[in-house]
Each structure stands twice: as C-alpha cells, then as structure tokens.
Amino acid sequence: MLGGSLTISKSDTQGIAVKDGVVKSWDISKMIDPNYPDGYSYTSMGVALNSGGLTIYSAGYGITLDKGGVIDPKYKVASLQAIASNGRNSIGTGLVLNATNSNFPFTINGNIDVIGGIRQTSKTTSVTIGAGLILSLERRGETVIAILLGTINSSLTSGQQFGVGKIPLGYRPNTTANIPAHMTSSYNGAHIDAGIDGVCTWWGPSTNTGYPRGSQMWFTNDSLPN
C-alpha cells in the first residue's frame, strides 16, 4: 500500500493503525471503580513505531478515551531509539532508552551478559558536617562513595553528633554506614556514623585537633539528585 491509512479494531478496547508513516497499537483495560461516574476506571497502554524509534504511552482515566487516543505526547512514558551513524559508516552509534520519569524502573528477568563496560552518570557534592570536617560525596547509580577530609577545629567527644550539616538527600545511606577515621601521624582510630537521616556522629577519642582521613562506600535508596 503506497498511500492512505489502515485501522484494524481487534475489539472495543484494542486496535492497530497505520497512518502517516506511523504504526500505532493500543489496549485499554477496564476495571470496576465507584469513584467515577460510569462506575469504571480505564488504563491504556499504547505504542507507536516510526523512523524515530518506538515510543510507549500509558494513561489512567475515569472515562473512556477515543480509540488510539492514548497515543498522545502528554501520555508518553518512554522511547527506545536507535541513533544512526553519519556519513558512509554503516554501523549505528547506539541504542538509547529515554524515560519521562528520572527514576524509571527497568526490570530484566534473567541473566545479563555484558561485553564491555557499564558507565553510569556521576553526581558529586560535598558537605561540612561540623568541627572542621568535610565529606566529599560521589553518587553512581545506587552507590555512594564518601571521603572524609578537613581538620578538627573544635572539641569532639565520643557519641557527639555533628551539628553543622547533614548528608544531603540523594546521597544518604539506606542503613547506617561507618566511615573509618584514621588520625594522620597518630595511631588513634575512630569512625563516624552516617545515619539514614543524613546526621553524622563522632565515635572516637575526645579531641580538639587532628587530621582524620577515611573513606567508605554505601548503597542509597534516594532518588538521583538533579
């Protein structure tokens, strides 16, 4: 077929259409819900395939939507796009999954074999927790690396909470983490508890001076910082 369009309805809630170089498919589910005037709620899933790739749509609403109406930019969930190469190179440059939600869950059931490396976006920040001590933080995926820096410039006692700053959201551990604090030019050992609320606590000898150094890695359940 060189022109025109084609629509095939599989049922009142399912269908497929070909028009203007785009292939669209949709499926509307119907559930009893007394919160809506007609007593039902509707959830749609749809996909559109064109030369730009595959786009997935989803919408929930309390009234029926026109057939194929879910294929609309405001209902976009994610798109899968192959990036073409330039010039005469016949090898594509990549495959990109873009999601409207920055925390889009991507689940694979089964084993994954990776040939090559996995590169993750890196986010960094630093926070002065108190007593002259600083935490340098790097977030990669669900992992945070913390490096302890600074010079103690006020009194610290064991069990004392730092009162200047907290570990910011996006970097907080999902369970209390212990950051080793080795005193430079000394055999004294200590550690800092990093709590799930971002509050840090000193556990070590009472002191008002020193150059503690240490690092730790932990997992976080926080959303990825902007």
C-alpha positions as CSV (number, residue, x, y, z in Angstrom):
1,M,0.0,0.0,0.0
2,L,1.6,3.3,-1.1
3,G,-0.8,5.7,0.4
4,G,-3.9,6.1,2.7
5,S,-4.3,4.6,6.1
6,L,-5.4,1.4,7.7
7,T,-7.1,0.8,11.1
8,I,-8.0,-2.6,12.5
9,S,-10.0,-2.9,15.7
10,K,-9.4,-6.2,17.5
11,S,-12.2,-5.3,19.9
12,D,-13.8,-2.3,21.5
13,T,-10.6,-1.7,23.6
14,Q,-7.8,-3.0,21.3
15,G,-6.6,-2.0,17.9
16,I,-3.8,-1.2,15.5
17,A,-3.5,1.6,12.9
18,V,-1.1,2.6,10.1
19,K,-1.2,6.3,9.1
20,D,1.3,8.9,8.0
21,G,4.2,6.5,8.3
22,V,3.4,5.6,11.9
23,V,2.3,2.2,13.3
24,K,0.1,2.6,16.4
25,S,-1.2,-0.1,18.7
26,W,-3.3,0.3,21.8
27,D,-5.0,-1.7,24.5
28,I,-7.5,-0.3,27.1
29,S,-8.2,-2.2,30.3
30,K,-11.5,-1.6,32.2
31,M,-12.0,-2.1,35.9
32,I,-14.9,-1.5,38.3
33,D,-14.3,1.7,40.2
34,P,-17.2,3.5,42.0
35,N,-15.2,6.7,42.2
36,Y,-16.1,7.5,38.6
37,P,-19.5,8.5,37.1
38,D,-19.9,5.4,35.0
39,G,-18.6,3.1,37.7
40,Y,-15.4,2.1,35.8
41,S,-11.8,3.3,35.5
42,Y,-9.7,2.8,32.4
43,T,-6.0,2.3,31.9
44,S,-4.4,2.4,28.5
45,M,-1.1,1.2,27.1
46,G,0.0,2.1,23.6
47,V,3.0,2.1,21.4
48,A,3.9,4.0,18.2
49,L,6.6,2.9,15.8
50,N,8.1,5.2,13.2
51,S,11.5,6.0,11.8
52,G,12.5,7.7,15.0
53,G,12.0,4.6,17.1
54,L,9.5,3.0,19.4
55,T,7.5,5.2,21.9
56,I,5.5,3.8,24.8
57,Y,2.4,5.5,26.2
58,S,0.3,4.9,29.3
59,A,-2.7,6.8,30.8
60,G,-5.3,6.2,33.5
61,Y,-8.6,8.0,33.5
62,G,-12.2,7.7,34.6
63,I,-13.9,7.9,31.2
64,T,-13.3,6.1,28.0
65,L,-10.9,7.5,25.6
66,D,-11.3,7.5,21.8
67,K,-9.7,4.5,20.2
68,G,-6.0,5.2,19.8
69,G,-6.3,8.4,21.8
70,V,-3.7,7.2,24.3
71,I,-1.0,7.8,21.6
72,D,-0.5,11.4,22.7
73,P,2.6,13.2,23.8
74,K,1.1,14.0,27.2
75,Y,0.9,10.2,27.9
76,K,4.4,9.4,26.9
77,V,6.3,7.0,29.2
78,A,9.5,6.1,27.4
79,S,11.0,5.8,24.0
80,L,13.6,3.4,22.5
81,Q,15.6,4.9,19.7
82,A,18.5,3.7,17.6
83,I,20.9,6.5,16.8
84,A,22.1,6.4,13.2
85,S,25.7,7.0,12.2
86,N,26.8,9.8,10.0
87,G,28.5,9.7,6.6
88,R,29.1,6.3,5.0
89,N,29.7,4.4,8.2
90,S,27.2,1.6,8.2
91,I,27.5,1.0,11.9
92,G,24.9,2.6,14.2
93,T,26.2,4.6,17.1
94,G,23.9,3.3,19.8
95,L,20.5,2.5,21.3
96,V,19.0,4.9,23.7
97,L,16.1,4.4,26.2
98,N,14.6,7.7,27.2
99,A,12.1,7.9,30.0
100,T,9.9,10.8,31.2
101,N,10.5,9.7,34.8
102,S,14.1,10.1,36.0
103,N,13.5,7.0,38.3
104,F,12.0,4.9,35.6
105,P,12.2,1.2,36.7
106,F,13.8,-1.0,34.1
107,T,13.5,-4.7,35.0
108,I,15.1,-7.7,33.2
109,N,14.1,-11.2,34.2
110,G,17.0,-13.5,33.5
111,N,20.8,-13.3,33.3
112,I,22.7,-10.3,31.7
113,D,26.0,-10.8,29.9
114,V,27.9,-7.6,29.4
115,I,30.7,-7.4,26.8
116,G,32.4,-4.1,27.6
117,G,31.9,-1.6,30.4
118,I,28.9,-0.1,32.1
119,R,29.1,3.6,32.5
120,Q,26.9,5.4,35.0
121,T,26.2,9.1,35.4
122,S,28.2,10.6,38.3
123,K,26.9,13.2,40.7
124,T,29.1,14.9,43.2
125,T,28.7,17.2,46.2
126,S,30.4,18.0,49.5
127,V,29.1,18.9,52.9
128,T,30.7,20.4,56.0
129,I,29.4,18.2,58.8
130,G,31.0,20.2,61.7
131,A,34.2,20.6,63.7
132,G,36.0,21.5,60.5
133,L,35.3,18.1,58.9
134,I,34.1,17.7,55.3
135,L,32.5,14.7,53.5
136,S,33.2,14.6,49.7
137,L,30.4,12.5,48.1
138,E,30.1,10.9,44.7
139,R,26.9,9.1,43.6
140,R,27.0,6.5,40.8
141,G,23.8,4.6,40.3
142,E,22.7,3.3,43.8
143,T,26.2,3.6,45.2
144,V,27.8,6.5,47.1
145,I,31.5,6.9,47.8
146,A,32.3,9.2,50.8
147,I,35.8,10.6,51.5
148,L,36.5,12.3,54.9
149,L,38.5,15.5,54.7
150,G,39.3,18.5,56.9
151,T,41.0,19.5,60.1
152,I,39.3,19.2,63.6
153,N,39.0,22.7,64.9
154,S,36.7,22.3,67.9
155,S,36.1,19.8,70.7
156,L,34.7,16.4,69.9
157,T,33.6,13.7,72.4
158,S,32.6,10.1,71.7
159,G,28.9,9.9,70.7
160,Q,28.7,13.6,69.7
161,Q,26.5,14.4,66.7
162,F,27.9,16.9,64.2
163,G,25.6,20.0,64.2
164,V,26.6,22.0,61.1
165,G,25.5,19.9,58.1
166,K,23.8,16.7,57.1
167,I,24.4,14.4,54.2
168,P,22.0,15.8,51.6
169,L,19.2,13.8,50.0
170,G,20.4,11.8,47.0
171,Y,23.5,10.6,48.9
172,R,22.1,9.2,52.2
173,P,22.8,5.5,53.1
174,N,19.9,3.1,53.3
175,T,21.4,1.8,56.5
176,T,23.8,3.4,59.0
177,A,27.3,3.4,57.5
178,N,30.6,3.6,59.4
179,I,33.3,5.8,57.9
180,P,36.7,5.0,59.3
181,A,38.6,8.0,60.6
182,H,42.3,7.3,60.9
183,M,44.2,10.2,62.6
184,T,47.1,11.2,60.4
185,S,50.5,10.9,62.2
186,S,48.8,9.0,65.0
187,Y,47.7,5.5,65.8
188,N,44.4,6.7,67.3
189,G,41.4,5.1,65.5
190,A,37.9,6.4,65.3
191,H,34.9,6.3,63.0
192,I,31.9,8.4,62.0
193,D,28.4,7.0,61.8
194,A,26.5,8.3,58.7
195,G,22.8,7.8,59.5
196,I,19.9,7.3,57.1
197,D,18.7,10.8,58.0
198,G,22.0,12.3,57.0
199,V,23.1,13.0,60.6
200,C,26.7,12.2,61.3
201,T,28.1,11.1,64.7
202,W,31.6,11.0,66.0
203,W,32.8,7.8,67.7
204,G,36.4,8.1,68.9
205,P,38.6,9.7,71.5
206,S,37.8,13.1,72.9
207,T,39.9,15.6,70.9
208,N,40.0,19.2,69.6
209,T,42.7,18.7,67.0
210,G,43.7,16.2,64.3
211,Y,43.6,15.4,60.6
212,P,41.2,12.4,60.3
213,R,41.1,10.7,56.9
214,G,39.0,7.8,55.7
215,S,36.6,6.6,53.0
216,Q,33.5,4.4,52.8
217,M,31.0,3.2,50.2
218,W,27.3,2.5,50.7
219,F,24.1,2.0,48.9
220,T,21.3,4.5,48.8
221,N,17.6,4.3,48.2
222,D,17.4,8.1,47.5
223,S,16.3,9.5,44.1
224,L,19.1,10.5,41.9
225,P,20.0,14.2,42.6
226,N,19.5,16.7,39.8
